[in-house]
Amino acid sequence: MAKIELEELFKAQAKLDATIAENHNISYATTRHRRIMACLVEIGELANATRCFKYWSNKSSEPDEIVLDEFADGLHFFLSLGVDIKTSKKTYNLTKHADNLTDQFLEVYRRLDIFYKKQDDISYIKAFQAFLNLLPLLHYRWAKLKDAYYKKLGVNYNRQETNY
């Protein structure tokens, strides 16, 4: 499947994180647990947008623009956590691990919980890989997510400039 080069995105995220740190007088050390929590919340919002677990409903997924925006939010926090721990891995291969979105979302949560407990590079890489492996199940190409990330990056800079 697709190979994803993330060096450029890690650099872009580090710059945004530096702006946020300066504006709010915070550091990676003082916000890691909150960023893990934010990442979990964003993954939940993504799952909610896909409606993959809503067996009781006939409504379909939110439009692609909303799903991609939620995915970009999760990507922001994963990248931020990677910058924080100085992850060694900047290239990933998309693979399909689970047979359905619900199981893959649960795998992301499981892996993030392990990262929360260990806070090391190996557990981070496994959690991030599980997150990225949602893409094939959502039938999106990396280019679409990358575009969504940069669009949201602009929104996030604007929020910092306007005291969001």
Secondary structure, DSSP 4 states (H G I P E B T S, - for coil): --EEE-HHHHHHHHHHHHHHHHHHT--HHHHHHHHHHHHHHHHHHHHHHHTTT-TT----PPPHHHHHHHHHHHHHHHHHHHHHHT-S--EEE----SSSHHHHHHHHHHHHHHHHHH-SHHHHHHHHHHHHTHHHHHT--HHHHHHHHHHHHHHHHHHHHTT-
